[in-house]
Amino acid sequence: MDYGEASCLAIALHRRWLFLTDDKDARKLARKVGVFISGTLGILKIGVERELISLETGNQLLKRMMEANYRSPIRDLTELFKKETNQ
């Protein structure tokens, strides 16, 4: 983990904030110390849930990110909402 991520994690831990990262090692450490985490997909999902963006816009953003080499485990944000209802 680099200095920037370590600093953000320390602040999130101290202030009990959500820690935003897509870095696997940083997420693992955050879980270990009890910090809530989210990443890029979580931010898009929150944007849709809070009606800051439409689902269509979120999917367009995700598509553009993937075209720019963002590696996503999903291709459509609808999958995130389906997982929620199946739990």
Order of alpha helices (4+ residues) and beta strands (2+ residues): alpha-beta-alpha-beta-alpha-alpha-alpha
